[in-house]
Each structure stands twice: as structure tokens, then as C-alpha cells.
Amino acid sequence: MAKLEFSIVVATDAAMGIGKDGTMPWHLPADLAYFKRITSTAPPGKMNVVIMGRKTWESIPDRFRPLPGRINIVVSRQTDYELPNGVLLAGSLDLALDLANKDDVENAFVIGGGQLYKEALSHCDCTGVYITKIAKTFACDTVFPSLPDGKFEGVYASNYMVNDDFSYCFKQFKLS
Ligand SMILES: NC(=O)c1ccc[n+]([C@@H]2O[C@H](COP(=O)([O-])OP(=O)(O)OC[C@H]3O[C@@H](n4cnc5c(N)ncnc54)[C@H](OP(=O)(O)O)[C@@H]3O)[C@@H](O)[C@H]2O)c1
């Protein structure tokens, strides 16, 4: 079976910050809805896969995880890490992509956090990046790396929209 291509989905602040103390420092319902639509939409009989680092898994409140309607894969070096039934454990990003590479899988998305994004961005099978860009700087302790020079090109940018005291837009990049 051919290798599975995947995309990254991330929301960053103006300084590329993505998280603080194991959570996201902003509340942006429109981004949660956008994230759900991008990662859930698949044709009948198919499903998408979301791949996340162990800390991102732990950052999702119990009542919202696993993310419904998607195959959830958690990446951890802990071979005995306990997960609910149906959630898959992988010892590396490549092993997660192997697990995800099934006939009934439509798309795969790496959804964080900082450690996994770093590896995913330089991975040869990463063909797209969805970035929600927030035009304000928050106090963050985790960042999203710069896009590698020349690897991706912008293919979509929404207008800026307003949420409380900051504005944001949706951008999409594809492999050049
Ligand atoms: N803004 C956004 O769009 C967004 C999205 C997601 C998350 N976040 C934020 O990002 C932060 C979490 O990011 P983070 O960088 O601290 O952690 P993370 O990437 O979510 O998880 C790190 C953990 O994943 C496992 N891992 C990572 N790379 C691995 C590899 N190559 N092989 C095997 N295991 C690997 C390790 O688990 P073990 O230690 O168990 O081995 C590692 O400790 C939180 O603040 C969260 O809210 C933001």
C-alpha cells in the first residue's frame, strides 16, 4: 500500500505560540468548529485519522476525548500508556502513519502539539498545513516551528475575522 500523506492542523498566535501550561491560552469557538470540519469530513464509508502527541491527548478534557467521528492515535514512547478502547497507541510518528494507512481511511492529520509538529513539518509525507493565525500575542510556552523555506506555498487565506479582542484568519499551505 502506498504511503499515507498527511496534513498538519494548528492555531498559532502572532508569535507562533500554540500553548501554555498544557492548554491553549485563547478561546476561539470558530476555530474549534473549523478544526472539527477539516478533520472530520470524509466520504461515506471512510474516516479520517487524527494523530497527536501524548501531552496534547492529555490536554483534551475527558468529556471531549477521543475526538468523535475520527480515528484517534496517540504517540508516546511509553509502551504501557493506557488509553480508552478504540484509541490507538503508536511509538513514533511513522508507526502512527503505518497504523493509519488503511483502505477505509480518507485523510490523516497531525493535530499537535509542539513536539509532534516539529517532526511532522519536516516529514516527507507532510503535504499540507492548515494554520489558524491569531493576530495577538499570548503568553505561550510552546511554539509552532517556522515552515521550512520553499517547502510549502500558500493556497488559501480567508479574510481576517474578529473574536472578542483579537482577529484571526484561516490559511492553508500545500507542498510547493
Ligand atoms: N494551538 C494548537 O493548535 C495546539 C494543538 C495541539 C496542542 N497544542 C498545545 O501544545 C501543547 C502540548 O505540546 P507539547 O509539545 O508539550 O507536547 P506534544 O507534542 O503534544 O506531546 C509530547 C509527547 O508526545 C510523545 N512524542 C512526541 N514526539 C514523539 C516521537 N517522535 N516518538 C514518540 N513519542 C513522541 C512523547 O510522549 P511520552 O512522554 O509519553 O513518551 C512526548 O512527551 C499544549 O499546551 C497544547 O494545548 C496546541
The ligand as an SDF file (V2000), in Angstrom:
LIG
                    3D

 48 52  0  0  0  0  0  0  0  0999 V2000
   -2.6070   25.6820   19.1650 N   0  0  0  0  0  0  0  0  0  0  0  0
   -2.7870   24.4590   18.6830 C   0  0  0  0  0  0  0  0  0  0  0  0
   -3.2630   24.2850   17.5510 O   0  0  0  0  0  0  0  0  0  0  0  0
   -2.4220   23.2780   19.5390 C   0  0  0  0  0  0  0  0  0  0  0  0
   -2.7000   21.9780   19.0880 C   0  0  0  0  0  0  0  0  0  0  0  0
   -2.3180   20.9090   19.9040 C   0  0  0  0  0  0  0  0  0  0  0  0
   -1.7030   21.1410   21.1160 C   0  0  0  0  0  0  0  0  0  0  0  0
   -1.4680   22.4030   21.4990 N   0  0  0  0  0  0  0  0  0  0  0  0
   -0.7760   22.6970   22.7720 C   0  0  0  0  0  0  0  0  0  0  0  0
    0.5480   22.1560   22.6800 O   0  0  0  0  0  0  0  0  0  0  0  0
    0.9770   21.8250   23.9990 C   0  0  0  0  0  0  0  0  0  0  0  0
    1.4700   20.3910   24.0170 C   0  0  0  0  0  0  0  0  0  0  0  0
    2.5860   20.2800   23.1230 O   0  0  0  0  0  0  0  0  0  0  0  0
    3.9500   19.5700   23.5980 P   0  0  0  0  0  0  0  0  0  0  0  0
    4.9930   19.8570   22.5820 O   0  0  0  0  0  0  0  0  0  0  0  0
    4.2150   19.9350   25.0080 O   0  0  0  0  0  0  0  0  0  0  0  0
    3.5710   18.0230   23.6150 O   0  0  0  0  0  0  0  0  0  0  0  0
    3.0110   17.0050   22.4910 P   0  0  0  0  0  0  0  0  0  0  0  0
    3.7830   17.1440   21.2240 O   0  0  0  0  0  0  0  0  0  0  0  0
    1.5320   17.0830   22.4420 O   0  0  0  0  0  0  0  0  0  0  0  0
    3.3440   15.6190   23.2120 O   0  0  0  0  0  0  0  0  0  0  0  0
    4.6620   15.3250   23.5280 C   0  0  0  0  0  0  0  0  0  0  0  0
    4.7470   13.8670   23.8760 C   0  0  0  0  0  0  0  0  0  0  0  0
    4.3950   13.0780   22.7440 O   0  0  0  0  0  0  0  0  0  0  0  0
    5.2590   11.9720   22.6600 C   0  0  0  0  0  0  0  0  0  0  0  0
    6.1120   12.1270   21.4860 N   0  0  0  0  0  0  0  0  0  0  0  0
    6.3980   13.2700   20.8100 C   0  0  0  0  0  0  0  0  0  0  0  0
    7.1950   13.0090   19.7760 N   0  0  0  0  0  0  0  0  0  0  0  0
    7.4050   11.6850   19.7850 C   0  0  0  0  0  0  0  0  0  0  0  0
    8.1280   10.7880   18.9600 C   0  0  0  0  0  0  0  0  0  0  0  0
    8.8250   11.2350   17.8920 N   0  0  0  0  0  0  0  0  0  0  0  0
    8.1360    9.4760   19.2530 N   0  0  0  0  0  0  0  0  0  0  0  0
    7.4410    9.0160   20.3180 C   0  0  0  0  0  0  0  0  0  0  0  0
    6.7270    9.8050   21.1420 N   0  0  0  0  0  0  0  0  0  0  0  0
    6.7240   11.1170   20.8750 C   0  0  0  0  0  0  0  0  0  0  0  0
    6.0420   11.9500   23.9500 C   0  0  0  0  0  0  0  0  0  0  0  0
    5.2130   11.2690   24.8570 O   0  0  0  0  0  0  0  0  0  0  0  0
    5.8080   10.4440   26.1420 P   0  0  0  0  0  0  0  0  0  0  0  0
    6.4210   11.4840   27.0310 O   0  0  0  0  0  0  0  0  0  0  0  0
    4.5960    9.7920   26.7230 O   0  0  0  0  0  0  0  0  0  0  0  0
    6.8040    9.4820   25.5630 O   0  0  0  0  0  0  0  0  0  0  0  0
    6.1270   13.4170   24.2860 C   0  0  0  0  0  0  0  0  0  0  0  0
    6.3980   13.6950   25.6500 O   0  0  0  0  0  0  0  0  0  0  0  0
   -0.2160   22.0600   24.9280 C   0  0  0  0  0  0  0  0  0  0  0  0
   -0.1050   23.3540   25.5180 O   0  0  0  0  0  0  0  0  0  0  0  0
   -1.4030   22.0390   23.9610 C   0  0  0  0  0  0  0  0  0  0  0  0
   -2.5120   22.7800   24.4410 O   0  0  0  0  0  0  0  0  0  0  0  0
   -1.8180   23.4880   20.7450 C   0  0  0  0  0  0  0  0  0  0  0  0
  1  2  1  0
  2  3  2  0
  2  4  1  0
  4  5  1  0
  4 48  2  0
  5  6  2  0
  6  7  1  0
  7  8  2  0
  8  9  1  0
  8 48  1  0
  9 10  1  0
  9 46  1  0
 10 11  1  0
 11 12  1  0
 11 44  1  0
 12 13  1  0
 13 14  1  0
 14 15  2  0
 14 16  1  0
 14 17  1  0
 17 18  1  0
 18 19  2  0
 18 20  1  0
 18 21  1  0
 21 22  1  0
 22 23  1  0
 23 24  1  0
 23 42  1  0
 24 25  1  0
 25 26  1  0
 25 36  1  0
 26 27  1  0
 26 35  1  0
 27 28  2  0
 28 29  1  0
 29 30  1  0
 29 35  2  0
 30 31  1  0
 30 32  2  0
 32 33  1  0
 33 34  2  0
 34 35  1  0
 36 37  1  0
 36 42  1  0
 37 38  1  0
 38 39  2  0
 38 40  1  0
 38 41  1  0
 42 43  1  0
 44 45  1  0
 44 46  1  0
 46 47  1  0
M  CHG  2   8   1  16  -1
M  END
$$$$
